[in-house]
Amino acid sequence: MSLSNLISPRSQNYERLEGGHGPSRAGGKRFAWRKFAIAAAVLIGLVLLFGPRERREKVLGGGTKTAPSPQPGMELEDDEFDIYPPVTRPKDNENRPTVAQPTTTSPSVARPTSYASDPDHLKTVYCTTPYKPGLPLVQYALMIDAGSTGSRIHIYKFNNCGPSAAYEYEVFKMTQPGLSSFAKAPAEAAGSLDVLMEEAVRTVPEALRKCSPIAVKATAGLRLLGAAESQAILDAVKARLTREYPFPLFGEDPVAIMDGKDEGVYAWITANYLLNTIRADSPTDVPPYAVLDLGGASTQIVFEPQFDSKPDSKLEEGDHKYELKFGSKTHTLYQHSYLGYGLMQARLSVHKLVNFMATYRGNEKNENSVVGNPCLAKGTKREVTLDSGADAQKVMMVGEDIGSFEGCNRIIELVMAKDAICETKPCSFNGVYQPSILDTFSNGKVLLLSYFYDRISPLLGPSTSTFDIATIATLASQVCEGKHSWEEHWGTEPSVMEELYDRPEYCLDLTFMHALLRLGYEFGKEQEVRIEKKIEGTELGWCLGASIAMVGGELTCRD
């Protein structure tokens, strides 16, 4: 493999952009609620007060949030009550998934915002009888997100006060490592979920456990394992859940690897619903956010492109096209999941490329040799493992005096594969078709999730959740300069300094995020973006969107 074959020329849109044409809790924007009372007649001394409520959203501004911790967690508080019913994945884009109008009811007492504030876990404050005979008053649904770096359980409480099941709040717990870390030990992989299931047993009342469905959706980590290894882990998890716990497994394939398409679209629905851009009562002039989710093994982008009236101006047909009917409106979404471009996989790709280039230059190596890596901050070092299994190789890499944003960016430009063959134009990177951001989403709003939040939020502080993409480049430059720069910018913040000292690859992480947005997706450097982990106490991601499909329909209980 020649070095020249690794070079990735920039696209025309990228040149236009360059030319100027173009963990803890996070508090985000809160929705203001206004109540108004409607007086009723006084009959024989009994006053009936009906209090329908109307939602209004505050203007989204800078926002506030608390300093994040490295991991999500804790119980989640929820100030939101509208819900959205199930979404089903369209097959071959022939059938549009339909989402009915959300249900809203009014509580008779203070609404619970968490498990701790719920006065009765068997009941609800919103009504005393279910809307439909035969349905339970409240239901719980359990979703395990088996990611590449860890597994997380989301325990959702719903009520059946209206025609559709209504979401109340969530209990959340996480464990590490992820299932894919047990490639040769499926029984141990299944046992690693016990700590999550114990939380479910503590949370769900005993009387409701046999009717509280559970599903396990594995994401990119297991996708990267071989078919035999991943299936063995899934089978072991399914067997252990059935044998050890009272919860019914949901559907025909309750423990499975989730399609990247569904992962991205469910995250888009969750975020835009909570941000009040796609509900029945959402302002008509507020467009949905583009949602970009950066995991460990993969990254997803989902947005609703807007095309002009030209006959040839449209979204090309293909797996990237996802037509979603939400309430009374149809959204034609572009989505793609890039397997291998999650943060941990990007790190590995960078380290392997740096090591290859050192070998290409003819540097002799022995057990005491080191490799200079411009993606490590100046003055830092890191022993990295290249490949796995029998081919595993440990290499000591150092930032020395070569670590820099500019030097790291040149390496990452090669990893992004902008020169890959683009069969259907235009393309983002790695030969993947994507409508031009400049042409179809120039004024759109962008929400960044997961590792975007975890790496950027600590550096910006508790009062900043909205900024432009150029800010990420500035942060990367400051971090890559090493310890003296850290002291200058964050020396008074011990938690930030601890993060930086613990992560020599922080320079790499930020540089990759910037390259992904600018070089990969081709957003302008002035593009405003927003980072969040929660919206009104609810964890962002695909889980809530996927979980809603498990409640509100025909109830299946275990014997």
Buried (B, 14 or more C-beta within 10 A) or exposed (E): EEEEEBEBEBBEBBEBBBEEEBBBBBBBBBBEEEEEEEEEEEEEEEEEEEEEEEBEBEEBEEBBBEBBBBBBBBBBBBBBBBBBBBBEEBEEBEEBBBBBBBBBBBBEEEBBBBBEEBEEBEBBBBBEEBBEEEBBBBBBBBBBBBBBBBBBBBBBBBBBBBBBBBBBBBBBBBBEBBBBBBBEBBBEBBBBBEEBBEBBEEBBEEEBBBBBBBBBBBBBBBBBBEEEBBBBBBEBBBBBBBEEBBBBBBEEEBBBBBBBBBBBBBBBBBBBBBBBBBBEBBEEEBBBBBBBBBBBBBBBBBBBBBEEEEEEEEBEEEBBBBBBBBBEEEBBBBBBBBBBBBBBBBBBBBBBBBBBBBEEEEEEEEEEEBBBBBBBBBBBBBEBEBEEEEEEEEBBBBBBEBBBBEBBBBBBBBBBBBBEEBEEEBBBBBBBBBBBBBBBBEEBBBBBBBBBBBBBBBBBEBEBBBBBBBBBBBBBBBBBBBBEBBEEBBEEBEEBBEBBEEBBBBBBBBBBBBBBBBBBBBBBBEBBBBBBBBBBBBBBBBBBBBBBBBBBEEBEBBE
